[in-house]
């Protein structure tokens, strides 16, 4: 299946807010380091998909936790 994006990596991931791309990249490496996944800049095809998936899942968890905390703080004002 052909990809419709212009991403040279062949990934189908789409950045919805281009201004956030660098921050999300930095966050990905921060999370990988935090959970002990040896993610490096560039090619990571040598890592098991479970490790890569764990990084993405943990990123979502941290973002969800931050959003919940923000809402709770806002509701508590």
C-alpha positions as CSV (number, residue, x, y, z in Angstrom):
1,X,0.0,0.0,0.0
2,X,1.4,3.4,-1.0
3,X,1.8,6.2,1.5
4,X,0.2,9.5,0.8
5,X,2.6,11.6,2.9
6,X,5.9,13.2,2.1
7,X,7.8,11.5,4.9
8,X,11.0,10.1,3.6
9,X,11.2,7.3,6.2
10,X,8.1,5.6,4.7
11,X,6.2,6.0,7.9
12,X,2.5,6.6,7.8
13,X,2.7,8.8,10.9
14,X,1.3,12.2,10.3
15,X,2.2,15.3,12.4
16,X,-1.0,17.2,12.9
17,X,0.8,20.2,14.4
18,X,4.1,20.7,12.4
19,X,5.4,23.2,15.1
20,X,5.3,20.3,17.6
21,X,7.4,17.9,15.6
22,X,10.7,18.6,17.3
23,X,9.1,18.6,20.8
24,X,7.5,15.2,20.1
25,X,10.9,13.8,18.8
26,X,12.6,15.0,21.9
27,X,9.8,13.6,24.1
28,X,10.2,10.2,22.3
29,X,13.9,10.0,23.2
30,X,13.3,11.2,26.7
31,X,10.7,8.5,27.3
32,X,12.9,5.8,25.7
33,X,15.8,6.8,28.0
34,X,13.5,6.8,31.0
35,X,12.2,3.3,30.4
36,X,15.6,1.9,29.3
37,X,14.9,1.4,25.6
38,X,18.1,2.0,23.6
39,X,16.5,4.2,20.9
40,X,18.9,6.2,18.8
41,X,18.5,8.9,16.2
42,X,18.0,7.4,12.7
43,X,17.4,3.7,12.0
44,X,16.0,1.6,14.9
45,X,14.8,-1.4,12.9
46,X,17.1,-3.6,15.0
47,X,14.9,-3.1,18.0
48,X,12.0,-5.5,18.7
49,X,8.6,-4.0,17.9
50,X,7.6,-4.6,21.5
51,X,10.2,-2.1,22.7
52,X,9.2,0.5,20.1
53,X,5.6,0.0,21.0
54,X,6.3,0.3,24.6
55,X,7.9,3.8,23.9
56,X,4.8,4.9,22.1
57,X,2.4,3.5,24.7
58,X,4.3,5.1,27.5
59,X,4.3,8.5,25.6
60,X,0.5,8.3,25.4
61,X,0.3,7.4,29.1
62,X,2.4,10.4,30.1
63,X,0.4,12.7,27.9
64,X,-2.9,11.4,29.2
65,X,-1.7,11.7,32.8
66,X,-0.6,15.3,32.2
67,X,-3.9,16.2,30.6
68,X,-5.8,14.7,33.5
69,X,-3.7,16.6,36.0
70,X,-4.2,19.8,34.0
71,X,-8.0,19.3,34.0
72,X,-8.1,18.4,37.7
73,X,-6.1,21.5,38.6
74,X,-8.4,23.6,36.4
75,X,-11.5,22.1,38.0
76,X,-10.0,22.8,41.5
77,X,-9.6,26.5,41.0
